[in-house]
Amino acid sequence: MKLIADLHVHSRFSRAVSRDMTLPNMHEWASYKGIGLVGTGDFTHPTWFSEMRERLRPTADGLLELKPSFRSKSAIANPLFIPTTELSCIYTEFEKTRRIHLVILAPDLSTVEKINKELDKDFNLKSDGRPILGISAHDLTEKLLKVDKSLIIIPAHVWTPWFSIFGSASGYDSAKECFRDLLDKIPAIETGLSSDPAMNWRLSQLDKFNIVSAGDSHSPRKLGREATVFELEKFGFKELTQALWFNPLANDKKSQNYILETLEFFPEEGKYHLDGHAKCQQRLTPAQTKKLGGVCPVCKKPITVGVLSRVEKLADRPEGYKNSARPAYRTLVPLEEAIGEALDVGPGSKSVQQIWTLLIKELQGEFNVLLETPIAEIKTLSQEIVAEAVSRVRSGKLIIEGGYDGIFGTVKIFNNKERKKLEQTSLF
């Protein structure tokens, strides 16, 4: 059974997150996207946890579902939930300030309650949905596993400069440095928006981990901008855990539960892909940064070193390296953005929303439209230029300008000349 999962999200109680991030809205939008399993996010926040207990109920196989009284009539499916949170560890180790984010997956609400009671002894969990904990990633991992050994702990967006295990500003040069004797307790790493699996394959030290992707969503519309696709015997916590632990590079035994593929943001579109200095509008390639000695040519302050440079520094394999045992991945543009590009209007415009709504309802969700539906069928339901936009996303025929220093990159599907020609063809 194929399951598309987005395991890293936030509630409205996290900083800079939309007030629309409620469980009913997350359920509704996950159904639109074609996500079968979505993380609750922020289970350490007291008010959010109370809402989780009020609005969710366990399924027979150990996941959670939204109670029928809270479901929107507009939902086109019934996605399940899993208790998740992201914790921020800020501490000093080896004479350097470290800022590491970890995503935690719990088996049930009773385990979440135990985790919250344990963490509440030493930390202020009310401060934010993603609380800042003055504890090392190693010690937090140790503390959590003492509460429950079945917890899944995944380093989040592992290349983000400011908050990750390999971040250029606050991370380590190896996962071993970070987790030491607990390294074998970590089953997987999360790519983050600014890297894709191929970039991570270049580090042999990462062979011991599965590679997962998630949206890190701060609003319902952003659910599933990255996701992980699992093949499971049935949709349960036990099967999901087995899939996350099964590593085809390190395990000779076959498993019926495994990661089938990941669905990726174009890494260039991530806001830390390239190097640069946003204040001075300096977007730089790794080669340019090296030539400048890591200093902004405008203000002479240090450049924020992005993911591409950081991967290049730590990689021990050439660009383009691939191990055929690794799960595949596909890179996507959200359907609203693809339609907006085709029509040359914003993704929130009325014309885009009309086509998007028709397609997701007729074709069982956004992922199905982007990945599986025959292009001819999309053309029949919408317009030739919309179908062409989806076709180009699938083939990767795009014009991309990389993001840097907190500024998202841009992805263009058509140039003006191409769009005009296609529009004329459609009219004819």
Summary of the structure (lengths in Angstrom):
residues: 428
radius of gyration: 21.5
end to end distance: 44.0
largest distance: 69.6
contacts: 1507
relative contact order: 0.12
helix: 37%
strand: 20%
